[in-house]
Amino acid sequence: MKTTPMKLITIVGEEVLKETLVRHVLDLGAKGATYHTVEGTGSRTARHDDVFGENFEMKVICKAGVAAKILEAVAEEYFDRYAVIAWESDVHVVNGEEY
């Protein structure tokens, strides 16, 4: 079985950002995203709604260049105003040429 090395970007943020962030990630070159509502607490004090508001988690598998663009955009455009965190992981994908 052949696999392709890719990047997995995970973003957890306020539910109010979900639609905007999904569209932004796709505009930056991602071919798709998976997202769902999650619960949790964290250290971030910046929050658009109350502290117990809903959060979402988004996962994006993409090439390294797209991953760098996504992380840079999230850091520059959302970190200062919203409770959001993002990270990158290395993954090996079956049928990776689709990404």
N, C-alpha and C positions, 0 to 999 in steps of 0.2 A: 504494500500500500504506500503510495506516494503522498507526502504532505508538503505543504507550503508554509514557510515561516511568515507570520503576520503579527500584527499588534492587536491587542484587545484593549479598547478604551472603555473604562467604566466611569460613569458620572452619576453622582447622587446629589439631588438638589430639591429645592422647594417645588411642589406640584405646580405652582403658578408659572414656572419656567418651562414645563414639559413641551408644549407645542412650539415655543420659540426655539428652544435648544434642539429639538428634533429637526426642525427646518434648517437651522443654522448648520448642523452637522452634515446634513445632506448637501447643502450649498457648498460646503468645504470639500466635497468629493467622496463622502462615504456612500456606499451603494445601498445601505439599509441600516436599520437600528432595531433593537429589541428593547422594550421599556415596560415597566409595571410599577404599581404603587408599592411603597415600602414604608416601614415605620422604624424609628430610631431616634436617638439623641446624640448630640455632639458638642464640640467646643466652640462652634461658630456663634458669634453674637449677632451678626448681621442676618436679619430675617424679615422678609416682606410681610408675612402674616404672623399669627401668634406662634409661640414656641412649640406647641403641639399640633401644628398644621401638618397636612400630609406631605410626604416626600415621594419622589419617583427615582428609580434607578434605570439608567440606560446603558446598554452594552453595544459597542460597535466594533466589528472586526474589519480591519483595513490595512492598507500598506503603511509603511513607516512614515512616509512623507505626509500622508493625510492625517495620521495620528498626531504628528507634530503640530500641524495646523489647528487641529481640534483642541489640543491641550493649550496652545497659545491663546486661542480665541476665548476659551472658557476662563483662563486665568485673567486675561486683560479686560474682558467685558462683563464678567459676572461675579467674580470673587469679592469685589469691594462692596457690592450692594445686596448680595443674596447669600443664604446659607447653601453652599455648594462645594463639593469636593470632586476631584477627578484624578484618575491614575491610569497608568499604562502597564500592561503585562505582555510578555512574549507568549505566543501560542503557535501551534502547528495545525494547519487546517487541511482537511480532506477536501478536494475540489477547490483549492485556494485560488485558482485562476479566475473564479467567478467574482472575486473581491477586488 
